[in-house]
């Protein structure tokens, strides 16, 4: 029984998928239009993630093309030694087996995340949200065409058309072996999966990212980084939600005034802590719990930090463990910040919007993990593997 697909087979499927996606653009867009018309929610991030455009289809194709050109992540030797008794011992990368991806809204996950998991030699189970059902089914149908065209069984990619109750039952009592679950969505989805899953779960996607603007900084650079981080894509988990401003910053009031003007021009609602609450055009924080929130919306919190150490403490207390940036001209302060902040990605003078598998040279990502096991940050092709020990002997006993 063939339990694995070799690299030639896997690449053939990925190449076939690029052809089918391009050929069936109109089918994909029509299916997505049905989902968009049916969506009645007021969640801006959900709507933004739901829509499929020609540009997003181009991104799907580019992701698969890049994957097909990457080296096989399986069978890579990580360690080798010869035992004193003559045994040859090595450790090599191996597939997990079957990966379940549970996701909300994002039809592109059906291609990009599934493609990474497939190239890593894993069977894929997909459970998308009801809001993107038509888009997902259209894309899964293309997976099946590509698999059949490449003489591979269709069950290497399976879509689970389950409601919430059926999903819970499947998580608690799987009808087939599942080796890893990756939830892609909001905190409620992640909590639901962690509560009911009977196998390992990689937590992905929660942001609540911070920027600290130090006293020794280029103020225009700080403005550019904050506006980019907050406004370019509010639905992204790498978007900026909180800004801490050094109490001893020269021209602080001038900087804050200009920052508020630019945020308001981008229709961002601004909340402030007690140190800044008297500023016009802002709303004072009523509940300290707001510091823990990931907004995924046109909202931001501005606060003051008494020192670099105070900023680090606040970020480690409230942040989501995703991304954090210090804007400063002092390299020593930057190093202290980057070493001490407990986030998957730490930045010096750059936007948090770069926390992305493609931007980090991985060619794409299955997810952005805020867990510390087994991989932190963007999970690319080379990370979506486990390992096995291979021992070659000729009769040795212990």
Secondary structure, 3 states (H helix, E strand, C coil): CCCCCCHHHHHHHHHHHHHHHHHCHHHHHHHHHHHHHHCCCCCHHHHHHHCCCHHHHHHHHHHHHHHHHCCCCCCCEEEEEECCCCCEEEEEEECCCEEEEEECCCHHHHCHHHHHHHHCCCEEEEECCHHHHHHHHHHHHHHHHHHHHCCCCHHHEEECCCCHHHHHHHHHCCCCCCCEEEEECCHHHHHHHHHHCCCCEEEECCCCEEEEECCCCCHHHHHHHHHHHHHCCCCCCCCEEEEEEECCCCCHHHHHHHHHHHHHHCCCEEEECCCCCCCCCCEECCCHHHHHCCCCCCEEEEEEECCHHHHHHHHHHHCCCCEEEEECCCHHHHHHHHHHCCCCEEEECCCHHHCCCCCCCCCCCCEEECCCCCCCEEECHHHCCEEEEEEECCCCCC
